[in-house]
């Protein structure tokens, strides 16, 4: 019986330690933030791909920002290399919009007194 009681105490200790970990490090809040971040990432991705890129594409000769590229032929092998700088610019715009959304969310949380940075 003595060994069973110690095992039971050890289990309670582990469960207690785990719940303390969750509370101390805000893992639940982190998980919720991650899920919201994934969802907002999909919205921002659609915003950039479906709205911003076509608007920018109106003034481009190709009509599509993501399709801008430069082809350089290697003098050694004679094979062409394609640099997709339009796609890179799209990803930079995507990053800037995500950073702006995170900043605005932080400002709102700070205004409500929930941000601790």
Beta strands, then each sheet from edge to edge (+ up, - down):
strand 1: 70-73
strand 2: 80-83
sheet 1: 1+ 2-
end
